[in-house]
Amino acid sequence: MKSEWHAFMADRSITGLASLIVILIAIVALADYLTGTQLSFSIFYVVPVALASWYASRRLAVLTCLLATMTWLIVEISTISYMNSFIPMWNAAVRLGFFAITSVLLVALKTALERQQELASLDGLTQVLNRRAFEQRCECLMRTCDQQSRAISIAYLDIDDFKRANDDFGHQLGDQILVAVAAILTRELRSTDLLSRIGGDEFAIAMPEAGYSGATFKMQRIVTKLRRAAVSNGWPVGFSVGVVVCRPPLPNLHQALHFADRLMYGVKMREADGFVIKEYDPGWNTASELPICANASNT
């Protein structure tokens, strides 16, 4: 249902943009026709081409180039008498080429900018979200969940004995572990979940619409997969995870992450290589230490 709604809204957006493009071309053509050859409006035909190239699909950009060219040609034929019919056709071909080049350059520029933005939001080693991008997206996600009265679970995962593995076996093994952990987490999470490497060996996960039972099931599966990978690859590491289930009214992201971090730290201090899940308690917002073990569900 959600995907159908998003598709419907996207179609409405494209339809609105296409209508705007047609209107702009009509306005420019009318002004060009009324002023005759005294004033030049050529630069204004580029505006709808630029809009289509930047905000719409390549198909609409091509159609806009053709429409702008044909409209300009019709206006020119209506206002100027040529001795040779080849001249306006040649002019139309040149203009179409100009519009096409403009469109291609704008599409290439937009693609490059989007790629740079994507790279800036990813961790260079694991190719998951970096902390800054995670915080930005997670804050928006939490606002949406709060508005829709939906729960969200935040997990904080730490790789136990990672420093010792780096010291004993070298940073190459450490990088392999981080990449493998990120790959396992990515496979196990939904497309709507957010995954980030927020520290050297620490990962954060945001799971919208995941309550206590859903988050417990998912983290049990993830921890099991990680343990199996560690055993099969001979990694001298474990995994400690703290999960906080937040229900509306939701806390801010900093509070939720701090809560999950303290839960994870409690696991490491007690036995390591496990996870604890607990519902968020707003009464602990300003506490310097959270009561980690009290009534926590541990697996």
Salt bridges, closest charged atoms under 4 A:
GLU76 OE2 - ARG95 NH2 2.44
GLU118 OE1 - ARG115 NH1 3.46
ASP123 OD2 - ARG197 NH1 3.23
GLU135 OE2 - ARG131 NE 3.02
ASP158 OD2 - LYS268 NZ 2.60
ASP160 OD1 - LYS268 NZ 2.62
ASP161 OD2 - ARG164 NH2 3.53
ASP167 OD2 - LYS163 NZ 3.03
GLU188 OE1 - ARG221 NE 2.55
ASP193 OD1 - ARG190 NH2 2.68
ASP193 OD2 - LYS218 NZ 2.87
GLU209 OE2 - LYS2 NZ 2.75
GLU209 OE1 - ARG150 NH1 3.50
ASP273 OD1 - ARG227 NE 3.49
GLU279 OE1 - ARG247 NE 3.17
GLU289 OE1 - ARG262 NH2 2.31
